[in-house]
Structure formats: structure tokens, C-alpha cells
């Protein structure tokens, strides 16, 4: 199935700022490094971090024109690597889920 790059770019125009704003709200203005060092699970923050990371990575991977399917698949494959980590950690599970939800929204599905 062909997914036009222009359609994905248009979706990114609204998805990225929303994901970034929700990450900022979830983190309560704390840095992600400080949150990570806290030692307590932060799945809400990690979910929004995963969304933001996936959308940024997808934006960089998109070709100038044509079909966005390969860029979407490559980006999803990157985040699929977190499955092993996700099984044991609510933070990693939330990070991967956020990434996959963002890629689904960017693809228009």
C-alpha cells in the first residue's frame, strides 16, 4: 500500500508539536535524564518520549517525495527492537507503545 510522503509530512505538522507538548506536560518540566535517574517507573513520560522520538526519526527518514511506506517500516523496525526490553519494564513497554501509536497516526491508520 502506497502512503504518500506529503500526507505523512502534513500529519507530522500536527503530531510532532502535540507529542512534544504532552511530553513536556507529563515530565512536569523535569529533564528526561533526571526522570531516568529517579529510579521509579515513569510509563506516562516514557510513552510520550517514545511518541516524540518516533516522529522525529520518521521525519528524518522520509524521502523528498513519493512513498513513505519504507520510511515508516524502517522506523517501526527500529522501535520493535525494544520488545525484549519492554517485556520486563513498564517504562520500555510504554516507550515502544508510544512510538508505535505515533507511527500508526503518522501513516493515517
ZIFENTA-V677938 format. One record per helix or strand of 3 or more residues. SS is the DSSP state (~ for helix, > for strand). FROM is the first residue (numbers start at 0). TO is the last residue. If there is no record, write none. Layout:
ss/from/to
SS/FROM/TO
SS/FROM/TO
This chain:
ss/from/to
~/4/26
~/31/36
~/42/60
~/68/79
~/82/85
~/89/106
